[in-house]
Amino acid sequence: MEDLNKTIKLHCTFCHSEEFAVPYEGYSPPEGTFVVCSKCGRENDVTSLLIIAKAKGLDIATDYANQLVDKMKKELKNSFRNSKHIKIR
Ligand SMILES: [Zn+2]
């Protein structure tokens, strides 16, 4: 699940840059505040950024889960490949 967290990033609403002017690396701004995009200099509402990030995170999590299921199905197929009685679609 660590890899999953890394793929979820905040994007500037205006220019889609991932770079924000933050006080230190790894800083996560609290909800209800604003962060300034270091590319276009505009202020982004943190609350809406987080909502977007969460929505994206959900998509990623769903994809991730689907991949796992596919992988499991393939493994199951392989382990029952020689069996005439069990068929997995
Ligand atoms: Zn920007």
PDB file of the backbone (N, CA, C, O) and the ligand in Angstrom, with CONECT records:
HET     ZN  A 101       1
ATOM      1  N   MET A   1       0.833  -1.208   0.000  1.00  0.00           N
ATOM      2  CA  MET A   1       0.000   0.000   0.000  1.00  0.00           C
ATOM      3  C   MET A   1       0.867   1.257   0.000  1.00  0.00           C
ATOM      4  O   MET A   1       0.366   2.358  -0.232  1.00  0.00           O
ATOM      5  N   GLU A   2       2.152   1.099   0.257  1.00  0.00           N
ATOM      6  CA  GLU A   2       3.032   2.269   0.290  1.00  0.00           C
ATOM      7  C   GLU A   2       3.156   2.891  -1.094  1.00  0.00           C
ATOM      8  O   GLU A   2       3.156   4.115  -1.233  1.00  0.00           O
ATOM      9  N   ASP A   3       3.261   2.046  -2.119  1.00  0.00           N
ATOM     10  CA  ASP A   3       3.356   2.531  -3.489  1.00  0.00           C
ATOM     11  C   ASP A   3       2.100   3.285  -3.890  1.00  0.00           C
ATOM     12  O   ASP A   3       2.150   4.253  -4.649  1.00  0.00           O
ATOM     13  N   LEU A   4       1.005   2.833  -3.381  1.00  0.00           N
ATOM     14  CA  LEU A   4      -0.287   3.436  -3.697  1.00  0.00           C
ATOM     15  C   LEU A   4      -0.327   4.880  -3.197  1.00  0.00           C
ATOM     16  O   LEU A   4      -0.817   5.769  -3.893  1.00  0.00           O
ATOM     17  N   ASN A   5       0.186   5.109  -1.995  1.00  0.00           N
ATOM     18  CA  ASN A   5       0.182   6.458  -1.442  1.00  0.00           C
ATOM     19  C   ASN A   5       1.038   7.413  -2.258  1.00  0.00           C
ATOM     20  O   ASN A   5       0.695   8.585  -2.418  1.00  0.00           O
ATOM     21  N   LYS A   6       2.144   6.914  -2.769  1.00  0.00           N
ATOM     22  CA  LYS A   6       3.068   7.762  -3.513  1.00  0.00           C
ATOM     23  C   LYS A   6       2.468   8.278  -4.815  1.00  0.00           C
ATOM     24  O   LYS A   6       2.846   9.344  -5.301  1.00  0.00           O
ATOM     25  N   THR A   7       1.527   7.515  -5.380  1.00  0.00           N
ATOM     26  CA  THR A   7       0.971   7.901  -6.671  1.00  0.00           C
ATOM     27  C   THR A   7      -0.090   8.986  -6.534  1.00  0.00           C
ATOM     28  O   THR A   7      -0.497   9.574  -7.536  1.00  0.00           O
ATOM     29  N   ILE A   8      -0.543   9.261  -5.319  1.00  0.00           N
ATOM     30  CA  ILE A   8      -1.568  10.278  -5.131  1.00  0.00           C
ATOM     31  C   ILE A   8      -0.895  11.609  -4.838  1.00  0.00           C
ATOM     32  O   ILE A   8      -0.270  11.789  -3.793  1.00  0.00           O
ATOM     33  N   LYS A   9      -1.033  12.541  -5.779  1.00  0.00           N
ATOM     34  CA  LYS A   9      -0.390  13.840  -5.627  1.00  0.00           C
ATOM     35  C   LYS A   9      -1.402  14.943  -5.816  1.00  0.00           C
ATOM     36  O   LYS A   9      -2.455  14.761  -6.427  1.00  0.00           O
ATOM     37  N   LEU A  10      -1.053  16.090  -5.276  1.00  0.00           N
ATOM     38  CA  LEU A  10      -1.894  17.263  -5.474  1.00  0.00           C
ATOM     39  C   LEU A  10      -1.483  17.967  -6.767  1.00  0.00           C
ATOM     40  O   LEU A  10      -0.300  18.058  -7.094  1.00  0.00           O
ATOM     41  N   HIS A  11      -2.473  18.457  -7.483  1.00  0.00           N
ATOM     42  CA  HIS A  11      -2.208  19.188  -8.719  1.00  0.00           C
ATOM     43  C   HIS A  11      -2.818  20.578  -8.626  1.00  0.00           C
ATOM     44  O   HIS A  11      -3.913  20.748  -8.090  1.00  0.00           O
ATOM     45  N   CYS A  12      -2.109  21.568  -9.147  1.00  0.00           N
ATOM     46  CA  CYS A  12      -2.648  22.918  -9.225  1.00  0.00           C
ATOM     47  C   CYS A  12      -3.894  22.910 -10.113  1.00  0.00           C
ATOM     48  O   CYS A  12      -3.878  22.359 -11.213  1.00  0.00           O
ATOM     49  N   THR A  13      -4.972  23.529  -9.623  1.00  0.00           N
ATOM     50  CA  THR A  13      -6.230  23.558 -10.375  1.00  0.00           C
ATOM     51  C   THR A  13      -6.087  24.335 -11.675  1.00  0.00           C
ATOM     52  O   THR A  13      -6.808  24.077 -12.639  1.00  0.00           O
ATOM     53  N   PHE A  14      -5.162  25.284 -11.705  1.00  0.00           N
ATOM     54  CA  PHE A  14      -5.056  26.204 -12.844  1.00  0.00           C
ATOM     55  C   PHE A  14      -4.088  25.714 -13.919  1.00  0.00           C
ATOM     56  O   PHE A  14      -4.396  25.796 -15.109  1.00  0.00           O
ATOM     57  N   CYS A  15      -2.913  25.202 -13.512  1.00  0.00           N
ATOM     58  CA  CYS A  15      -1.913  24.820 -14.518  1.00  0.00           C
ATOM     59  C   CYS A  15      -1.519  23.344 -14.396  1.00  0.00           C
ATOM     60  O   CYS A  15      -0.681  22.868 -15.162  1.00  0.00           O
ATOM     61  N   HIS A  16      -2.112  22.617 -13.446  1.00  0.00           N
ATOM     62  CA  HIS A  16      -1.861  21.187 -13.229  1.00  0.00           C
ATOM     63  C   HIS A  16      -0.424  20.863 -12.808  1.00  0.00           C
ATOM     64  O   HIS A  16       0.021  19.719 -12.908  1.00  0.00           O
ATOM     65  N   SER A  17       0.283  21.873 -12.344  1.00  0.00           N
ATOM     66  CA  SER A  17       1.626  21.636 -11.821  1.00  0.00           C
ATOM     67  C   SER A  17       1.532  20.903 -10.478  1.00  0.00           C
ATOM     68  O   SER A  17       0.566  21.065  -9.732  1.00  0.00           O
ATOM     69  N   GLU A  18       2.543  20.106 -10.192  1.00  0.00           N
ATOM     70  CA  GLU A  18       2.570  19.415  -8.896  1.00  0.00           C
ATOM     71  C   GLU A  18       3.432  20.164  -7.883  1.00  0.00           C
ATOM     72  O   GLU A  18       3.599  19.739  -6.740  1.00  0.00           O
ATOM     73  N   GLU A  19       3.974  21.296  -8.343  1.00  0.00           N
ATOM     74  CA  GLU A  19       4.893  22.037  -7.478  1.00  0.00           C
ATOM     75  C   GLU A  19       4.152  23.138  -6.724  1.00  0.00           C
ATOM     76  O   GLU A  19       3.503  23.998  -7.318  1.00  0.00           O
ATOM     77  N   PHE A  20       4.267  23.085  -5.416  1.00  0.00           N
ATOM     78  CA  PHE A  20       3.667  24.121  -4.597  1.00  0.00           C
ATOM     79  C   PHE A  20       4.719  24.752  -3.701  1.00  0.00           C
ATOM     80  O   PHE A  20       5.676  24.104  -3.275  1.00  0.00           O
ATOM     81  N   ALA A  21       4.516  26.033  -3.428  1.00  0.00           N
ATOM     82  CA  ALA A  21       5.422  26.715  -2.512  1.00  0.00           C
ATOM     83  C   ALA A  21       5.045  26.336  -1.081  1.00  0.00           C
ATOM     84  O   ALA A  21       4.152  26.933  -0.480  1.00  0.00           O
ATOM     85  N   VAL A  22       5.739  25.340  -0.551  1.00  0.00           N
ATOM     86  CA  VAL A  22       5.440  24.859   0.801  1.00  0.00           C
ATOM     87  C   VAL A  22       6.655  25.117   1.708  1.00  0.00           C
ATOM     88  O   VAL A  22       7.790  25.168   1.233  1.00  0.00           O
ATOM     89  N   PRO A  23       6.408  25.277   3.007  1.00  0.00           N
ATOM     90  CA  PRO A  23       7.504  25.623   3.924  1.00  0.00           C
ATOM     91  C   PRO A  23       8.620  24.579   4.002  1.00  0.00           C
ATOM     92  O   PRO A  23       9.778  24.933   4.223  1.00  0.00           O
ATOM     93  N   TYR A  24       8.292  23.321   3.827  1.00  0.00           N
ATOM     94  CA  TYR A  24       9.321  22.288   3.830  1.00  0.00           C
ATOM     95  C   TYR A  24       8.840  21.080   3.026  1.00  0.00           C
ATOM     96  O   TYR A  24       7.644  20.936   2.772  1.00  0.00           O
ATOM     97  N   GLU A  25       9.767  20.220   2.631  1.00  0.00           N
ATOM     98  CA  GLU A  25       9.434  19.055   1.818  1.00  0.00           C
ATOM     99  C   GLU A  25       8.579  18.075   2.622  1.00  0.00           C
ATOM    100  O   GLU A  25       8.860  17.794   3.787  1.00  0.00           O
ATOM    101  N   GLY A  26       7.543  17.568   1.982  1.00  0.00           N
ATOM    102  CA  GLY A  26       6.678  16.618   2.666  1.00  0.00           C
ATOM    103  C   GLY A  26       5.598  17.285   3.486  1.00  0.00           C
ATOM    104  O   GLY A  26       4.823  16.615   4.169  1.00  0.00           O
ATOM    105  N   TYR A  27       5.545  18.615   3.421  1.00  0.00           N
ATOM    106  CA  TYR A  27       4.515  19.382   4.148  1.00  0.00           C
ATOM    107  C   TYR A  27       3.140  19.072   3.583  1.00  0.00           C
ATOM    108  O   TYR A  27       2.942  19.141   2.370  1.00  0.00           O
ATOM    109  N   SER A  28       2.189  18.732   4.442  1.00  0.00           N
ATOM    110  CA  SER A  28       0.821  18.560   3.953  1.00  0.00           C
ATOM    111  C   SER A  28      -0.053  19.639   4.582  1.00  0.00           C
ATOM    112  O   SER A  28      -0.291  19.645   5.789  1.00  0.00           O
ATOM    113  N   PRO A  29      -0.521  20.549   3.737  1.00  0.00           N
ATOM    114  CA  PRO A  29      -1.295  21.699   4.235  1.00  0.00           C
ATOM    115  C   PRO A  29      -2.615  21.275   4.853  1.00  0.00           C
ATOM    116  O   PRO A  29      -3.292  20.401   4.310  1.00  0.00           O
ATOM    117  N   PRO A  30      -2.997  21.869   5.970  1.00  0.00           N
ATOM    118  CA  PRO A  30      -4.275  21.509   6.607  1.00  0.00           C
ATOM    119  C   PRO A  30      -5.466  21.967   5.769  1.00  0.00           C
ATOM    120  O   PRO A  30      -5.379  22.944   5.026  1.00  0.00           O
ATOM    121  N   GLU A  31      -6.567  21.253   5.899  1.00  0.00           N
ATOM    122  CA  GLU A  31      -7.772  21.605   5.154  1.00  0.00           C
ATOM    123  C   GLU A  31      -8.243  23.000   5.543  1.00  0.00           C
ATOM    124  O   GLU A  31      -8.114  23.417   6.694  1.00  0.00           O
ATOM    125  N   GLY A  32      -8.793  23.716   4.559  1.00  0.00           N
ATOM    126  CA  GLY A  32      -9.313  25.046   4.834  1.00  0.00           C
ATOM    127  C   GLY A  32      -8.302  26.150   4.605  1.00  0.00           C
ATOM    128  O   GLY A  32      -8.647  27.329   4.690  1.00  0.00           O
ATOM    129  N   THR A  33      -7.044  25.788   4.311  1.00  0.00           N
ATOM    130  CA  THR A  33      -6.034  26.809   4.021  1.00  0.00           C
ATOM    131  C   THR A  33      -5.789  26.878   2.512  1.00  0.00           C
ATOM    132  O   THR A  33      -6.457  26.199   1.732  1.00  0.00           O
ATOM    133  N   PHE A  34      -4.825  27.705   2.117  1.00  0.00           N
ATOM    134  CA  PHE A  34      -4.476  27.837   0.708  1.00  0.00           C
ATOM    135  C   PHE A  34      -3.005  27.521   0.494  1.00  0.00           C
ATOM    136  O   PHE A  34      -2.166  27.818   1.345  1.00  0.00           O
ATOM    137  N   VAL A  35      -2.701  26.924  -0.635  1.00  0.00           N
ATOM    138  CA  VAL A  35      -1.294  26.760  -1.005  1.00  0.00           C
ATOM    139  C   VAL A  35      -1.055  27.504  -2.314  1.00  0.00           C
ATOM    140  O   VAL A  35      -1.923  27.553  -3.186  1.00  0.00           O
ATOM    141  N   VAL A  36       0.128  28.077  -2.434  1.00  0.00           N
ATOM    142  CA  VAL A  36       0.470  28.845  -3.630  1.00  0.00           C
ATOM    143  C   VAL A  36       1.254  27.950  -4.582  1.00  0.00           C
ATOM    144  O   VAL A  36       2.262  27.348  -4.211  1.00  0.00           O
ATOM    145  N   CYS A  37       0.764  27.879  -5.824  1.00  0.00           N
ATOM    146  CA  CYS A  37       1.458  27.113  -6.853  1.00  0.00           C
ATOM    147  C   CYS A  37       2.766  27.805  -7.193  1.00  0.00           C
ATOM    148  O   CYS A  37       2.792  29.015  -7.420  1.00  0.00           O
ATOM    149  N   SER A  38       3.847  27.044  -7.227  1.00  0.00           N
ATOM    150  CA  SER A  38       5.131  27.697  -7.490  1.00  0.00           C
ATOM    151  C   SER A  38       5.361  27.916  -8.978  1.00  0.00           C
ATOM    152  O   SER A  38       6.324  28.578  -9.365  1.00  0.00           O
ATOM    153  N   LYS A  39       4.492  27.371  -9.812  1.00  0.00           N
ATOM    154  CA  LYS A  39       4.631  27.569 -11.255  1.00  0.00           C
ATOM    155  C   LYS A  39       3.841  28.782 -11.728  1.00  0.00           C
ATOM    156  O   LYS A  39       4.391  29.663 -12.391  1.00  0.00           O
ATOM    157  N   CYS A  40       2.546  28.833 -11.390  1.00  0.00           N
ATOM    158  CA  CYS A  40       1.725  29.937 -11.876  1.00  0.00           C
ATOM    159  C   CYS A  40       1.454  30.973 -10.779  1.00  0.00           C
ATOM    160  O   CYS A  40       0.940  32.055 -11.063  1.00  0.00           O
ATOM    161  N   GLY A  41       1.792  30.651  -9.546  1.00  0.00           N
ATOM    162  CA  GLY A  41       1.677  31.622  -8.466  1.00  0.00           C
ATOM    163  C   GLY A  41       0.262  31.842  -7.944  1.00  0.00           C
ATOM    164  O   GLY A  41       0.034  32.736  -7.129  1.00  0.00           O
ATOM    165  N   ARG A  42      -0.681  31.042  -8.402  1.00  0.00           N
ATOM    166  CA  ARG A  42      -2.063  31.223  -7.962  1.00  0.00           C
ATOM    167  C   ARG A  42      -2.332  30.396  -6.700  1.00  0.00           C
ATOM    168  O   ARG A  42      -1.662  29.400  -6.427  1.00  0.00           O
ATOM    169  N   GLU A  43      -3.333  30.845  -5.947  1.00  0.00           N
ATOM    170  CA  GLU A  43      -3.671  30.164  -4.705  1.00  0.00           C
ATOM    171  C   GLU A  43      -4.668  29.046  -4.962  1.00  0.00           C
ATOM    172  O   GLU A  43      -5.677  29.231  -5.642  1.00  0.00           O
ATOM    173  N   ASN A  44      -4.361  27.885  -4.405  1.00  0.00           N
ATOM    174  CA  ASN A  44      -5.272  26.752  -4.517  1.00  0.00           C
ATOM    175  C   ASN A  44      -5.908  26.471  -3.163  1.00  0.00           C
ATOM    176  O   ASN A  44      -5.232  26.456  -2.134  1.00  0.00           O
ATOM    177  N   ASP A  45      -7.205  26.249  -3.180  1.00  0.00           N
ATOM    178  CA  ASP A  45      -7.943  25.905  -1.980  1.00  0.00           C
ATOM    179  C   ASP A  45      -7.604  24.455  -1.604  1.00  0.00           C
ATOM    180  O   ASP A  45      -7.898  23.528  -2.358  1.00  0.00           O
ATOM    181  N   VAL A  46      -6.993  24.274  -0.452  1.00  0.00           N
ATOM    182  CA  VAL A  46      -6.512  22.946  -0.057  1.00  0.00           C
ATOM    183  C   VAL A  46      -7.658  21.941   0.051  1.00  0.00           C
ATOM    184  O   VAL A  46      -7.511  20.774  -0.313  1.00  0.00           O
ATOM    185  N   THR A  47      -8.796  22.409   0.555  1.00  0.00           N
ATOM    186  CA  THR A  47      -9.923  21.490   0.734  1.00  0.00           C
ATOM    187  C   THR A  47     -10.338  20.858  -0.597  1.00  0.00           C
ATOM    188  O   THR A  47     -10.560  19.650  -0.677  1.00  0.00           O
ATOM    189  N   SER A  48     -10.440  21.705  -1.657  1.00  0.00           N
ATOM    190  CA  SER A  48     -10.860  21.128  -2.937  1.00  0.00           C
ATOM    191  C   SER A  48      -9.751  20.292  -3.561  1.00  0.00           C
ATOM    192  O   SER A  48     -10.029  19.314  -4.256  1.00  0.00           O
ATOM    193  N   LEU A  49      -8.479  20.673  -3.317  1.00  0.00           N
ATOM    194  CA  LEU A  49      -7.371  19.845  -3.805  1.00  0.00           C
ATOM    195  C   LEU A  49      -7.427  18.457  -3.183  1.00  0.00           C
ATOM    196  O   LEU A  49      -7.214  17.448  -3.856  1.00  0.00           O
ATOM    197  N   LEU A  50      -7.718  18.427  -1.892  1.00  0.00           N
ATOM    198  CA  LEU A  50      -7.766  17.144  -1.195  1.00  0.00           C
ATOM    199  C   LEU A  50      -8.925  16.292  -1.696  1.00  0.00           C
ATOM    200  O   LEU A  50      -8.806  15.073  -1.816  1.00  0.00           O
ATOM    201  N   ILE A  51     -10.048  16.948  -1.987  1.00  0.00           N
ATOM    202  CA  ILE A  51     -11.208  16.203  -2.501  1.00  0.00           C
ATOM    203  C   ILE A  51     -10.848  15.561  -3.842  1.00  0.00           C
ATOM    204  O   ILE A  51     -11.164  14.397  -4.089  1.00  0.00           O
ATOM    205  N   ILE A  52     -10.176  16.344  -4.714  1.00  0.00           N
ATOM    206  CA  ILE A  52      -9.753  15.821  -6.014  1.00  0.00           C
ATOM    207  C   ILE A  52      -8.765  14.670  -5.827  1.00  0.00           C
ATOM    208  O   ILE A  52      -8.871  13.627  -6.473  1.00  0.00           O
ATOM    209  N   ALA A  53      -7.800  14.883  -4.925  1.00  0.00           N
ATOM    210  CA  ALA A  53      -6.793  13.852  -4.673  1.00  0.00           C
ATOM    211  C   ALA A  53      -7.434  12.576  -4.159  1.00  0.00           C
ATOM    212  O   ALA A  53      -7.035  11.475  -4.539  1.00  0.00           O
ATOM    213  N   LYS A  54      -8.433  12.726  -3.290  1.00  0.00           N
ATOM    214  CA  LYS A  54      -9.118  11.542  -2.750  1.00  0.00           C
ATOM    215  C   LYS A  54      -9.890  10.828  -3.842  1.00  0.00           C
ATOM    216  O   LYS A  54      -9.904   9.599  -3.899  1.00  0.00           O
ATOM    217  N   ALA A  55     -10.539  11.602  -4.716  1.00  0.00           N
ATOM    218  CA  ALA A  55     -11.287  11.003  -5.818  1.00  0.00           C
ATOM    219  C   ALA A  55     -10.348  10.228  -6.731  1.00  0.00           C
ATOM    220  O   ALA A  55     -10.673   9.130  -7.183  1.00  0.00           O
ATOM    221  N   LYS A  56      -9.171  10.812  -7.001  1.00  0.00           N
ATOM    222  CA  LYS A  56      -8.179  10.136  -7.825  1.00  0.00           C
ATOM    223  C   LYS A  56      -7.653   8.895  -7.118  1.00  0.00           C
ATOM    224  O   LYS A  56      -7.448   7.845  -7.726  1.00  0.00           O
ATOM    225  N   GLY A  57      -7.444   9.047  -5.827  1.00  0.00           N
ATOM    226  CA  GLY A  57      -6.944   7.932  -5.030  1.00  0.00           C
ATOM    227  C   GLY A  57      -7.869   6.744  -5.101  1.00  0.00           C
ATOM    228  O   GLY A  57      -7.434   5.593  -5.126  1.00  0.00           O
ATOM    229  N   LEU A  58      -9.165   7.044  -5.133  1.00  0.00           N
ATOM    230  CA  LEU A  58     -10.159   5.981  -5.224  1.00  0.00           C
ATOM    231  C   LEU A  58     -10.026   5.234  -6.542  1.00  0.00           C
ATOM    232  O   LEU A  58     -10.080   4.005  -6.579  1.00  0.00           O
ATOM    233  N   ASP A  59      -9.850   6.001  -7.642  1.00  0.00           N
ATOM    234  CA  ASP A  59      -9.653   5.385  -8.953  1.00  0.00           C
ATOM    235  C   ASP A  59      -8.429   4.468  -8.940  1.00  0.00           C
ATOM    236  O   ASP A  59      -8.472   3.333  -9.414  1.00  0.00           O
ATOM    237  N   ILE A  60      -7.341   4.996  -8.383  1.00  0.00           N
ATOM    238  CA  ILE A  60      -6.107   4.219  -8.340  1.00  0.00           C
ATOM    239  C   ILE A  60      -6.309   2.951  -7.518  1.00  0.00           C
ATOM    240  O   ILE A  60      -5.855   1.872  -7.898  1.00  0.00           O
ATOM    241  N   ALA A  61      -6.989   3.095  -6.399  1.00  0.00           N
ATOM    242  CA  ALA A  61      -7.228   1.945  -5.533  1.00  0.00           C
ATOM    243  C   ALA A  61      -8.080   0.894  -6.240  1.00  0.00           C
ATOM    244  O   ALA A  61      -7.846  -0.307  -6.100  1.00  0.00           O
ATOM    245  N   THR A  62      -9.077   1.362  -7.007  1.00  0.00           N
ATOM    246  CA  THR A  62      -9.933   0.437  -7.738  1.00  0.00           C
ATOM    247  C   THR A  62      -9.142  -0.309  -8.806  1.00  0.00           C
ATOM    248  O   THR A  62      -9.273  -1.524  -8.959  1.00  0.00           O
ATOM    249  N   ASP A  63      -8.305   0.447  -9.555  1.00  0.00           N
ATOM    250  CA  ASP A  63      -7.444  -0.180 -10.559  1.00  0.00           C
ATOM    251  C   ASP A  63      -6.530  -1.212  -9.915  1.00  0.00           C
ATOM    252  O   ASP A  63      -6.352  -2.319 -10.422  1.00  0.00           O
ATOM    253  N   TYR A  64      -5.964  -0.822  -8.798  1.00  0.00           N
ATOM    254  CA  TYR A  64      -5.034  -1.685  -8.075  1.00  0.00           C
ATOM    255  C   TYR A  64      -5.738  -2.981  -7.663  1.00  0.00           C
ATOM    256  O   TYR A  64      -5.185  -4.071  -7.811  1.00  0.00           O
ATOM    257  N   ALA A  65      -6.939  -2.853  -7.153  1.00  0.00           N
ATOM    258  CA  ALA A  65      -7.712  -4.020  -6.720  1.00  0.00           C
ATOM    259  C   ALA A  65      -8.037  -4.920  -7.906  1.00  0.00           C
ATOM    260  O   ALA A  65      -7.947  -6.143  -7.810  1.00  0.00           O
ATOM    261  N   ASN A  66      -8.421  -4.297  -9.038  1.00  0.00           N
ATOM    262  CA  ASN A  66      -8.712  -5.077 -10.242  1.00  0.00           C
ATOM    263  C   ASN A  66      -7.502  -5.851 -10.724  1.00  0.00           C
ATOM    264  O   ASN A  66      -7.611  -7.004 -11.141  1.00  0.00           O
ATOM    265  N   GLN A  67      -6.338  -5.199 -10.661  1.00  0.00           N
ATOM    266  CA  GLN A  67      -5.104  -5.863 -11.069  1.00  0.00           C
ATOM    267  C   GLN A  67      -4.832  -7.082 -10.198  1.00  0.00           C
ATOM    268  O   GLN A  67      -4.434  -8.138 -10.690  1.00  0.00           O
ATOM    269  N   LEU A  68      -5.051  -6.920  -8.910  1.00  0.00           N
ATOM    270  CA  LEU A  68      -4.829  -8.025  -7.977  1.00  0.00           C
ATOM    271  C   LEU A  68      -5.751  -9.190  -8.287  1.00  0.00           C
ATOM    272  O   LEU A  68      -5.338 -10.350  -8.266  1.00  0.00           O
ATOM    273  N   VAL A  69      -7.000  -8.868  -8.573  1.00  0.00           N
ATOM    274  CA  VAL A  69      -7.978  -9.913  -8.885  1.00  0.00           C
ATOM    275  C   VAL A  69      -7.578 -10.655 -10.165  1.00  0.00           C
ATOM    276  O   VAL A  69      -7.637 -11.883 -10.229  1.00  0.00           O
ATOM    277  N   ASP A  70      -7.166  -9.877 -11.192  1.00  0.00           N
ATOM    278  CA  ASP A  70      -6.703 -10.480 -12.448  1.00  0.00           C
ATOM    279  C   ASP A  70      -5.532 -11.414 -12.205  1.00  0.00           C
ATOM    280  O   ASP A  70      -5.485 -12.527 -12.729  1.00  0.00           O
ATOM    281  N   LYS A  71      -4.585 -10.941 -11.397  1.00  0.00           N
ATOM    282  CA  LYS A  71      -3.401 -11.728 -11.102  1.00  0.00           C
ATOM    283  C   LYS A  71      -3.786 -13.031 -10.399  1.00  0.00           C
ATOM    284  O   LYS A  71      -3.257 -14.101 -10.702  1.00  0.00           O
ATOM    285  N   MET A  72      -4.715 -12.912  -9.459  1.00  0.00           N
ATOM    286  CA  MET A  72      -5.159 -14.093  -8.724  1.00  0.00           C
ATOM    287  C   MET A  72      -5.844 -15.088  -9.648  1.00  0.00           C
ATOM    288  O   MET A  72      -5.637 -16.296  -9.541  1.00  0.00           O
ATOM    289  N   LYS A  73      -6.666 -14.566 -10.558  1.00  0.00           N
ATOM    290  CA  LYS A  73      -7.360 -15.432 -11.514  1.00  0.00           C
ATOM    291  C   LYS A  73      -6.358 -16.194 -12.365  1.00  0.00           C
ATOM    292  O   LYS A  73      -6.506 -17.394 -12.594  1.00  0.00           O
ATOM    293  N   LYS A  74      -5.313 -15.468 -12.843  1.00  0.00           N
ATOM    294  CA  LYS A  74      -4.290 -16.109 -13.667  1.00  0.00           C
ATOM    295  C   LYS A  74      -3.580 -17.211 -12.894  1.00  0.00           C
ATOM    296  O   LYS A  74      -3.324 -18.297 -13.412  1.00  0.00           O
ATOM    297  N   GLU A  75      -3.270 -16.901 -11.639  1.00  0.00           N
ATOM    298  CA  GLU A  75      -2.583 -17.896 -10.817  1.00  0.00           C
ATOM    299  C   GLU A  75      -3.466 -19.111 -10.586  1.00  0.00           C
ATOM    300  O   GLU A  75      -2.995 -20.249 -10.614  1.00  0.00           O
ATOM    301  N   LEU A  76      -4.743 -18.862 -10.360  1.00  0.00           N
ATOM    302  CA  LEU A  76      -5.690 -19.959 -10.166  1.00  0.00           C
ATOM    303  C   LEU A  76      -5.780 -20.811 -11.427  1.00  0.00           C
ATOM    304  O   LEU A  76      -5.771 -22.040 -11.362  1.00  0.00           O
ATOM    305  N   LYS A  77      -5.866 -20.136 -12.586  1.00  0.00           N
ATOM    306  CA  LYS A  77      -5.936 -20.854 -13.854  1.00  0.00           C
ATOM    307  C   LYS A  77      -4.722 -21.741 -14.033  1.00  0.00           C
ATOM    308  O   LYS A  77      -4.830 -22.895 -14.447  1.00  0.00           O
ATOM    309  N   ASN A  78      -3.546 -21.175 -13.710  1.00  0.00           N
ATOM    310  CA  ASN A  78      -2.310 -21.938 -13.836  1.00  0.00           C
ATOM    311  C   ASN A  78      -2.303 -23.151 -12.920  1.00  0.00           C
ATOM    312  O   ASN A  78      -1.854 -24.227 -13.315  1.00  0.00           O
ATOM    313  N   SER A  79      -2.793 -22.986 -11.713  1.00  0.00           N
ATOM    314  CA  SER A  79      -2.715 -24.113 -10.783  1.00  0.00           C
ATOM    315  C   SER A  79      -3.740 -25.189 -11.113  1.00  0.00           C
ATOM    316  O   SER A  79      -3.568 -26.345 -10.727  1.00  0.00           O
ATOM    317  N   PHE A  80      -4.811 -24.819 -11.827  1.00  0.00           N
ATOM    318  CA  PHE A  80      -5.806 -25.828 -12.196  1.00  0.00           C
ATOM    319  C   PHE A  80      -5.725 -26.200 -13.682  1.00  0.00           C
ATOM    320  O   PHE A  80      -6.617 -26.847 -14.229  1.00  0.00           O
ATOM    321  N   ARG A  81      -4.628 -25.771 -14.314  1.00  0.00           N
ATOM    322  CA  ARG A  81      -4.499 -25.959 -15.753  1.00  0.00           C
ATOM    323  C   ARG A  81      -4.586 -27.430 -16.147  1.00  0.00           C
ATOM    324  O   ARG A  81      -5.135 -27.768 -17.196  1.00  0.00           O
ATOM    325  N   ASN A  82      -4.053 -28.279 -15.320  1.00  0.00           N
ATOM    326  CA  ASN A  82      -4.011 -29.701 -15.648  1.00  0.00           C
ATOM    327  C   ASN A  82      -5.250 -30.466 -15.197  1.00  0.00           C
ATOM    328  O   ASN A  82      -5.371 -31.672 -15.408  1.00  0.00           O
ATOM    329  N   SER A  83      -6.159 -29.736 -14.573  1.00  0.00           N
ATOM    330  CA  SER A  83      -7.356 -30.411 -14.102  1.00  0.00           C
ATOM    331  C   SER A  83      -8.452 -30.356 -15.154  1.00  0.00           C
ATOM    332  O   SER A  83      -8.684 -29.306 -15.752  1.00  0.00           O
ATOM    333  N   LYS A  84      -9.123 -31.470 -15.387  1.00  0.00           N
ATOM    334  CA  LYS A  84     -10.210 -31.498 -16.375  1.00  0.00           C
ATOM    335  C   LYS A  84     -11.554 -31.155 -15.733  1.00  0.00           C
ATOM    336  O   LYS A  84     -12.538 -30.886 -16.422  1.00  0.00           O
ATOM    337  N   HIS A  85     -11.573 -31.170 -14.428  1.00  0.00           N
ATOM    338  CA  HIS A  85     -12.853 -31.016 -13.751  1.00  0.00           C
ATOM    339  C   HIS A  85     -13.159 -29.593 -13.307  1.00  0.00           C
ATOM    340  O   HIS A  85     -14.322 -29.229 -13.133  1.00  0.00           O
ATOM    341  N   ILE A  86     -12.117 -28.792 -13.123  1.00  0.00           N
ATOM    342  CA  ILE A  86     -12.342 -27.441 -12.641  1.00  0.00           C
ATOM    343  C   ILE A  86     -12.041 -26.447 -13.747  1.00  0.00           C
ATOM    344  O   ILE A  86     -10.941 -26.433 -14.299  1.00  0.00           O
ATOM    345  N   LYS A  87     -13.012 -25.624 -14.063  1.00  0.00           N
ATOM    346  CA  LYS A  87     -12.814 -24.594 -15.069  1.00  0.00           C
ATOM    347  C   LYS A  87     -13.060 -23.217 -14.461  1.00  0.00           C
ATOM    348  O   LYS A  87     -14.066 -22.986 -13.791  1.00  0.00           O
ATOM    349  N   ILE A  88     -12.127 -22.319 -14.707  1.00  0.00           N
ATOM    350  CA  ILE A  88     -12.275 -20.954 -14.186  1.00  0.00           C
ATOM    351  C   ILE A  88     -12.321 -19.989 -15.359  1.00  0.00           C
ATOM    352  O   ILE A  88     -11.442 -19.985 -16.221  1.00  0.00           O
ATOM    353  N   ARG A  89     -13.343 -19.192 -15.369  1.00  0.00           N
ATOM    354  CA  ARG A  89     -13.462 -18.232 -16.467  1.00  0.00           C
ATOM    355  C   ARG A  89     -12.906 -16.874 -16.045  1.00  0.00           C
ATOM    356  O   ARG A  89     -12.916 -15.930 -16.834  1.00  0.00           O
TER     357      ARG A  89
HETATM  358 ZN    ZN A 101      -0.334  26.473 -11.013  1.00  0.00          ZN2+
END
